[in-house]
Amino acid sequence: MNFDYFNYKSNNKVKKGSIIFSQPLMDDYNFKRSIILICEHNTDGSYGYILNDKIDSNTLDVGVEFPVSEKLYFGGPVDQNYLNFIHNDDTNSGEKLKIYDNIFLGGNYNEFKKKLNHEGVSYKFFLGYSGWSPGQLDEEIKNNSWIVINDFKIDIIFKKINESSWGTLLSNDSFKNKIFSNYPPDPNLN
């Protein structure tokens, strides 16, 4: 069997609602072991939010009343003063973007704040976002920087995940990705 263990080329096409995993050898500090939900991918570019980089909100002044510090994440290196949220509340009257099935971005923050403790309402808040210019993300995927997953369980979006979740979640995708899921963060220390 001819199997190239170091070729992690993604055969999936990225689209709005995809999840991308940084490849095992990525050394960009902002994206190492990142899991990103893609909120938009079109000819104008792409953007999304890192799902597994939790922020200790006790050390931040986010400029708004922020009632749920355990659900604040670093969304990416672009515009780090920008606060946004993803949620599953399709009744929010504000302007929101449908990303995937029952996942929405943004909306009326004051209205949403009142529903934070309602049963069945799931959410995450983000400071900053991850952005790519037109064609940039496609090129990075072509160059094996990202592994694209289009078929996933929605509950992983709202789970409390961290850097170690990168391997756990990636191992659920395919045999080849299962191999990468156990790759050490720094193979030189292995």
Secondary structure, 3 states (H helix, E strand, C coil): CCCCCCCCCCCCCCCCCCEEEECCCCCCCCCCCCEEEEEEEECCEEEEEECCCECCHHHCCCCCCCCCHHHEEECCCEEEEEEEEEECCCCCCCCCEEEECCEEECCCHHHHHCCCCCCCCCEEEEEEEEEECCCHHHHHHHCCCEEEECCCCCHHHHCCCCCCHHHHHHCCCCHHHHHHHCCCCCHHHC
